[in-house]
Amino acid sequence: MNGANDGRSPPSSREAEPEDEHGDSGPELRRPPIYVLEGNTLHTRLTRELGVKYPFVSDGMAFVALPPLVIAVSEAGGVGMLGAAPEPADVLDVRLQAIQAGTQRPFGVNFLLVPRDGRHPTTREHIEACVARRVPIVAFQGGMPPSEWVATLRAAGSRVWVQAPSGEVAQLALALGVDGLIAQGRQASGLNQSTTPTLALVRELRALTDSVPVLAAGGIADGLSAARALFHGADGVWVGTRMVASVEAHAHPAYKQRIVDGDAGDSDVTTVFGREWPGHRMRVLRNGVVREWTGREGRAPMPMATAKRIGTTRLFPGIPGGPLVDVPPHSAFVPTPDTEGDLEEMAMPASGASMARIESVLPAGQIVVEMMERARRVLADPHGLDADADEDGRG
């Protein structure tokens, strides 16, 4: 044996007994430690390039994937990704410092390239912050980064990844010289322009290149789904919804519970949350506002900033002095522990295919280890993994 690994960091990085949002150690945190046998690791192009134990990357979800989640995933042997919300570069720098104080292992930042209120939330200053802090991985979602940014990051030693919802986008990214592709299948939560099932997209991207890692994103929430993605050519998995339902995720407790309670048919793709990025599709939990307007989003009222509010939330969570702001109807703000209001009116990114595999909120490190060790056991006897039947078409 190489020792106990319960997904928690050493005392120097994090508390020995983490607490939930209410300050209580839940029953999940007192489970017996997980033991990993010497040599029982999954080796892929991704693990070799990054020097990590597992081909597991947590989705850099805006507002939800803050330093505690990043640290927990990286310390457990995966790769934690910070979700860069629309925040100033100096706020990003504070978060990067917090991560580097908590782990010396590889991590990354995921940036949105979708215009928000007519402006891109990611700027040259954000890229410079990553260069200054020598961030190992910088990923982009929703658009193609300028070639200058790619060159600058790579020259500084950062790997550049792009989320690709189609083969066409992947080809554009490869032409830029990126170091990795994230195959964002139609089952993936959050901003999602894909119409191709995850496994089919993995195979399509794998056929385009054998020179850079390809990660599978969408519907990956347990060992079987991870093993299936790896079997179909992925070098690693990009895990979102499962990580929302983790102790360290900065998501509202009721949002986490809805993911636990949800099933395969409980998400929808909609453009109803279009204040910040009109016309962009999001896969979200089906709540009241989604049921009311999905399929007829063009009739949904898109009020001005002075319209009524559906709640309040805190900008720049975890940063001292972060202001409380109103959450307007049809906003893409994700409910966090700082949010108050009607969750039936709010955007809660989630994959139905993943929710069907989630039974409880667990420590992030425990999720990483259990999912990867289960995937290893499945891949040792991969009978039946060549079929796509396990991909749930309902998302």
C-alpha positions as CSV (number, residue, x, y, z in Angstrom):
1,M,0.0,0.0,0.0
2,N,1.2,3.5,-0.6
3,G,-0.8,5.0,2.3
4,A,-4.3,6.3,2.9
5,N,-5.7,8.9,0.5
6,D,-9.1,10.2,1.5
7,G,-8.9,13.1,-1.0
8,R,-7.9,15.6,1.6
9,S,-4.7,17.7,1.4
10,P,-1.9,17.6,4.0
11,P,-2.5,19.8,7.0
12,S,-0.1,22.4,5.6
13,S,-2.3,23.0,2.6
14,R,-5.8,22.6,4.1
15,E,-7.6,21.9,7.3
16,A,-7.4,18.3,8.4
17,E,-11.2,18.0,8.8
18,P,-12.9,20.3,6.2
19,E,-16.3,21.7,7.0
20,D,-19.4,22.2,4.9
21,E,-20.9,25.6,4.2
22,H,-22.6,25.7,7.6
23,G,-19.5,24.9,9.5
24,D,-20.4,21.3,10.4
25,S,-18.5,18.2,9.5
26,G,-21.0,16.2,7.6
27,P,-21.2,12.4,7.8
28,E,-19.6,12.1,4.3
29,L,-16.4,13.5,5.7
30,R,-16.0,10.8,8.3
31,R,-16.0,7.9,5.8
32,P,-13.1,5.4,6.1
33,P,-10.0,6.4,4.1
34,I,-9.5,5.3,0.5
35,Y,-6.5,3.0,-0.1
36,V,-4.8,3.1,-3.4
37,L,-2.6,0.1,-4.3
38,E,1.0,0.9,-5.5
39,G,1.0,1.0,-9.3
40,N,-2.7,1.2,-9.7
41,T,-2.7,4.5,-11.5
42,L,-4.1,5.4,-14.9
43,H,-1.4,6.5,-17.3
44,T,-2.4,8.5,-20.4
45,R,-0.8,11.2,-22.5
46,L,-2.3,13.7,-20.1
47,T,-0.9,12.2,-16.9
48,R,2.6,11.9,-18.6
49,E,2.6,15.5,-19.8
50,L,1.5,17.0,-16.5
51,G,3.0,14.6,-14.1
52,V,-0.3,13.9,-12.3
53,K,-1.7,10.7,-10.9
54,Y,-5.1,10.7,-12.6
55,P,-6.4,11.8,-16.0
56,F,-9.1,13.8,-14.2
57,V,-9.7,17.5,-14.7
58,S,-12.4,19.4,-12.9
59,D,-14.4,21.9,-15.0
60,G,-13.4,25.5,-14.4
61,M,-17.0,26.6,-13.6
62,A,-17.5,30.3,-13.1
63,F,-18.6,31.3,-9.6
64,V,-18.4,27.6,-8.4
65,A,-14.8,26.4,-9.1
66,L,-12.9,28.7,-6.6
67,P,-9.5,28.0,-5.0
68,P,-10.8,25.4,-2.4
69,L,-12.2,23.2,-5.1
70,V,-9.1,23.6,-7.3
71,I,-6.7,22.8,-4.5
72,A,-8.8,19.7,-3.4
73,V,-8.8,18.2,-6.9
74,S,-5.1,18.8,-7.6
75,E,-4.1,17.5,-4.1
76,A,-6.0,14.3,-4.8
77,G,-4.0,13.6,-8.0
78,G,-6.2,15.3,-10.6
79,V,-6.1,18.8,-12.2
80,G,-8.2,21.5,-10.6
81,M,-9.3,24.3,-12.8
82,L,-10.3,27.8,-11.6
83,G,-13.5,29.2,-13.1
84,A,-12.6,32.7,-14.1
85,A,-15.9,34.6,-13.7
86,P,-16.3,38.1,-15.2
87,E,-13.9,39.6,-12.6
88,P,-11.1,42.1,-12.8
89,A,-7.5,40.8,-13.4
90,D,-6.5,41.8,-9.8
91,V,-9.2,39.6,-8.4
92,L,-7.9,36.7,-10.6
93,D,-4.4,37.3,-9.2
94,V,-5.7,37.0,-5.6
95,R,-7.3,33.7,-6.5
96,L,-4.1,32.4,-8.2
97,Q,-2.1,33.3,-5.1
98,A,-4.5,31.4,-3.0
99,I,-4.2,28.3,-5.1
100,Q,-0.5,28.4,-5.2
101,A,-0.4,28.7,-1.4
102,G,-2.6,25.6,-1.1
103,T,-0.9,23.2,-3.7
104,Q,2.2,22.9,-5.6
105,R,0.6,20.5,-8.0
106,P,-0.6,21.3,-11.6
107,F,-3.8,23.4,-11.9
108,G,-5.3,25.7,-14.5
109,V,-7.7,28.5,-15.2
110,N,-10.7,28.3,-17.5
111,F,-11.7,31.6,-19.3
112,L,-15.0,32.5,-21.0
113,L,-14.7,34.1,-24.4
114,V,-18.4,34.9,-24.8
115,P,-19.2,38.6,-25.0
116,R,-21.0,39.8,-21.9
117,D,-23.0,43.0,-22.1
118,G,-21.2,43.7,-25.4
119,R,-17.7,43.2,-23.9
120,H,-15.4,40.1,-23.5
121,P,-15.0,39.3,-19.8
122,T,-11.4,38.0,-20.6
123,T,-8.8,40.6,-21.4
124,R,-5.1,40.9,-22.1
125,E,-4.7,41.8,-18.4
126,H,-6.1,38.4,-17.4
127,I,-3.6,36.7,-19.7
128,E,-0.8,38.7,-18.2
129,A,-1.8,37.7,-14.7
130,C,-1.5,34.0,-15.8
131,V,1.9,34.6,-17.3
132,A,3.1,36.4,-14.2
133,R,1.9,33.5,-11.9
134,R,3.2,30.9,-14.3
135,V,-0.2,29.1,-14.5
136,P,0.4,25.6,-15.8
137,I,-2.8,25.3,-17.9
138,V,-5.0,28.0,-19.5
139,A,-8.2,26.9,-21.1
140,F,-10.7,28.8,-23.2
141,Q,-14.4,28.2,-23.6
142,G,-17.0,29.8,-25.9
143,G,-14.7,31.2,-28.5
144,M,-11.2,31.1,-30.0
145,P,-8.4,33.0,-28.2
146,P,-6.4,35.5,-30.2
147,S,-3.2,33.9,-31.6
148,E,-1.2,36.5,-29.7
149,W,-2.5,35.2,-26.4
150,V,-1.7,31.6,-27.4
151,A,1.8,32.5,-28.3
152,T,2.4,34.6,-25.2
153,L,1.1,31.9,-22.9
154,R,3.0,29.1,-24.5
155,A,6.2,31.2,-24.5
156,A,5.7,31.6,-20.7
157,G,5.4,27.8,-20.3
158,S,1.6,27.5,-20.0
159,R,-0.3,24.9,-21.9
160,V,-3.3,26.2,-23.8
161,W,-6.4,24.2,-24.1
162,V,-9.6,25.0,-26.0
163,Q,-13.1,23.6,-25.5
164,A,-14.4,22.4,-28.9
165,P,-18.1,21.6,-29.4
166,S,-17.4,20.4,-33.0
167,G,-14.7,19.1,-35.3
168,E,-14.7,22.5,-37.1
169,V,-13.8,24.4,-33.9
170,A,-11.2,21.8,-33.0
171,Q,-9.5,22.4,-36.4
172,L,-9.4,26.1,-35.8
173,A,-7.9,25.5,-32.4
174,L,-5.2,23.1,-33.8
175,A,-4.3,25.7,-36.4
176,L,-3.6,28.1,-33.5
177,G,-1.1,25.6,-32.1
178,V,-3.0,24.7,-28.9
179,D,-1.7,22.1,-26.5
180,G,-5.0,20.3,-25.8
181,L,-8.6,19.9,-26.9
182,I,-11.7,19.5,-24.7
183,A,-14.4,17.6,-26.6
184,Q,-17.5,19.3,-25.3
185,G,-20.4,16.9,-26.1
186,R,-24.0,17.8,-26.1
187,Q,-24.4,16.3,-22.6
188,A,-22.1,19.0,-21.1
189,S,-23.5,21.5,-18.6
190,G,-23.3,25.2,-18.8
191,L,-22.6,27.2,-22.0
192,N,-22.8,24.5,-24.7
193,Q,-23.0,24.9,-28.5
194,S,-22.6,21.2,-29.2
195,T,-25.0,18.9,-31.0
196,T,-22.8,15.8,-31.0
197,P,-22.8,13.2,-28.2
198,T,-19.7,13.2,-26.1
199,L,-18.2,9.8,-27.2
200,A,-18.8,10.5,-30.9
201,L,-17.1,13.9,-30.5
202,V,-14.1,12.3,-28.7
203,R,-13.7,9.9,-31.6
204,E,-14.0,12.8,-34.2
205,L,-11.4,14.9,-32.5
206,R,-9.1,11.9,-31.9
207,A,-9.3,11.3,-35.7
208,L,-8.2,14.9,-36.3
209,T,-5.1,14.7,-34.1
210,D,-2.9,12.3,-32.3
211,S,-0.4,14.9,-31.2
212,V,-2.3,16.7,-28.4
213,P,-4.4,15.4,-25.5
214,V,-8.2,15.2,-26.0
215,L,-10.4,15.4,-23.0
216,A,-14.0,14.2,-22.8
217,A,-16.6,16.6,-21.4
218,G,-20.3,15.9,-20.9
219,G,-22.0,13.2,-18.9
220,I,-18.8,12.1,-17.0
221,A,-19.8,11.5,-13.4
222,D,-18.7,8.1,-12.3
223,G,-16.1,5.4,-12.9
224,L,-18.0,3.7,-15.7
225,S,-18.6,6.9,-17.7
226,A,-15.0,7.9,-17.2
227,A,-13.7,4.5,-18.3
228,R,-16.0,4.6,-21.4
229,A,-14.6,8.0,-22.4
230,L,-11.0,6.8,-22.0
231,F,-11.8,3.6,-24.0
232,H,-13.1,5.7,-26.9
233,G,-9.9,7.6,-27.2
234,A,-9.9,10.4,-24.6
235,D,-6.7,11.1,-22.8
236,G,-8.6,12.4,-19.8
237,V,-12.0,13.5,-18.5
238,W,-13.3,17.0,-17.8
239,V,-15.8,16.8,-15.0
240,G,-18.4,19.5,-14.2
241,T,-21.8,18.5,-12.7
242,R,-20.3,15.9,-10.4
243,M,-18.0,18.5,-9.0
244,V,-20.8,21.0,-8.3
245,A,-22.1,18.3,-5.9
246,S,-18.9,18.4,-3.9
247,V,-18.2,19.8,-0.5
248,E,-15.7,22.3,-1.7
249,A,-17.7,23.7,-4.6
250,H,-18.9,27.3,-4.1
251,A,-22.5,26.4,-5.0
252,H,-25.6,27.1,-3.1
253,P,-26.5,24.1,-0.9
254,A,-30.0,23.8,-2.5
255,Y,-28.3,23.8,-6.0
256,K,-26.1,20.9,-4.9
257,Q,-29.1,19.0,-3.5
258,R,-31.1,19.5,-6.8
259,I,-28.2,17.8,-8.6
260,V,-28.2,14.9,-6.2
261,D,-32.0,14.6,-6.6
262,G,-32.0,15.1,-10.4
263,D,-32.1,12.4,-13.1
264,A,-31.3,12.1,-16.8
265,G,-34.3,13.9,-18.0
266,D,-34.0,16.9,-15.6
267,S,-31.9,19.2,-17.7
268,D,-32.6,21.3,-20.8
269,V,-30.7,23.3,-23.3
270,T,-32.1,26.8,-23.4
271,T,-31.2,30.4,-24.3
272,V,-33.6,31.8,-21.7
273,F,-30.7,33.0,-19.6
274,G,-29.7,35.5,-22.2
275,R,-29.2,38.9,-20.5
276,E,-25.4,38.6,-20.5
277,W,-24.9,36.6,-23.7
278,P,-28.0,36.6,-25.9
279,G,-28.6,33.6,-28.1
280,H,-26.0,31.4,-26.4
281,R,-27.2,27.9,-25.3
282,M,-26.9,26.7,-21.8
283,R,-27.6,23.2,-20.4
284,V,-29.2,23.8,-17.0
285,L,-31.4,22.2,-14.4
286,R,-35.0,22.3,-15.5
287,N,-36.7,24.7,-13.0
288,G,-39.6,27.0,-13.1
289,V,-38.2,29.6,-15.5
290,V,-36.7,26.9,-17.8
291,R,-40.1,25.0,-18.0
292,E,-41.9,28.3,-18.7
293,W,-39.7,29.7,-21.5
294,T,-37.6,26.9,-23.2
295,G,-38.8,26.5,-26.7
296,R,-40.2,30.0,-26.9
297,E,-37.3,32.0,-25.6
298,G,-38.0,34.8,-28.1
299,R,-41.1,35.7,-26.1
300,A,-39.3,35.8,-22.8
301,P,-39.0,39.4,-21.4
302,M,-35.5,40.6,-21.2
303,P,-35.8,43.5,-18.8
304,M,-33.3,46.3,-18.4
305,A,-30.9,46.4,-15.4
306,T,-33.5,48.5,-13.5
307,A,-36.1,45.8,-13.7
308,K,-37.3,43.8,-10.7
309,R,-34.8,41.5,-9.0
310,I,-35.2,37.8,-8.3
311,G,-32.6,37.8,-5.6
312,T,-29.2,39.1,-4.5
313,T,-25.7,37.7,-4.7
314,R,-22.1,38.7,-4.0
315,L,-19.7,39.7,-6.7
316,F,-16.1,38.4,-6.3
317,P,-17.0,35.7,-3.7
318,G,-14.2,35.0,-1.2
319,I,-12.7,38.4,-1.8
320,P,-13.0,40.8,1.2
321,G,-15.4,43.7,0.4
322,G,-17.1,41.9,-2.6
323,P,-20.3,43.9,-3.1
324,L,-23.8,42.5,-2.9
325,V,-25.7,43.0,-6.2
326,D,-29.2,42.4,-7.4
327,V,-29.8,39.3,-9.6
328,P,-32.2,40.4,-12.4
329,P,-34.6,38.0,-14.2
330,H,-33.0,35.8,-16.9
331,S,-29.5,36.4,-15.6
332,A,-26.8,33.8,-16.0
333,F,-25.6,34.3,-12.4
334,V,-25.2,30.9,-10.7
335,P,-26.5,30.6,-7.2
336,T,-23.7,30.4,-4.6
337,P,-23.8,30.3,-0.8
338,D,-24.0,34.1,-0.9
339,T,-27.1,34.1,-3.1
340,E,-30.6,34.8,-1.7
341,G,-33.7,34.6,-3.7
342,D,-35.9,32.3,-5.8
343,L,-33.8,29.4,-7.3
344,E,-36.8,28.6,-9.5
345,E,-35.8,31.7,-11.5
346,M,-32.0,31.2,-11.6
347,A,-29.5,29.4,-13.9
348,M,-28.2,26.2,-12.5
349,P,-25.9,24.5,-15.0
350,A,-26.2,20.7,-14.9
351,S,-26.0,17.7,-17.1
352,G,-28.9,15.2,-16.9
353,A,-26.6,12.4,-17.9
354,S,-24.4,13.2,-15.0
355,M,-27.2,13.7,-12.5
356,A,-28.3,10.2,-13.2
357,R,-25.0,9.0,-11.7
358,I,-24.8,11.3,-8.7
359,E,-26.1,10.1,-5.3
360,S,-24.6,12.4,-2.7
361,V,-22.5,15.4,-2.0
362,L,-18.9,14.2,-1.3
363,P,-15.5,15.8,-0.7
364,A,-13.9,16.6,-4.0
365,G,-10.8,14.5,-3.4
366,Q,-12.9,11.5,-2.6
367,I,-14.8,11.9,-5.9
368,V,-11.5,12.1,-7.8
369,V,-10.0,8.9,-6.2
370,E,-13.2,6.8,-6.3
371,M,-14.0,7.7,-9.9
372,M,-10.6,7.1,-11.2
373,E,-10.0,3.8,-9.3
374,R,-13.4,2.5,-10.5
375,A,-12.4,3.5,-14.0
376,R,-9.2,1.6,-13.7
377,R,-11.0,-1.5,-12.6
378,V,-13.5,-1.2,-15.5
379,L,-10.8,-0.8,-18.0
380,A,-9.0,-3.9,-16.7
381,D,-12.0,-5.8,-18.2
382,P,-13.5,-3.5,-20.8
383,H,-16.2,-5.8,-22.2
384,G,-19.0,-3.7,-23.5
385,L,-17.3,-0.4,-23.5
386,D,-17.1,-0.3,-27.3
387,A,-20.9,0.5,-27.5
388,D,-22.4,4.0,-27.2
389,A,-25.6,2.6,-25.6
390,D,-24.7,4.1,-22.2
391,E,-24.8,7.6,-23.5
392,D,-28.1,9.1,-22.5
393,G,-29.7,11.1,-25.3
394,R,-31.6,13.2,-22.8
395,G,-28.4,15.0,-21.7
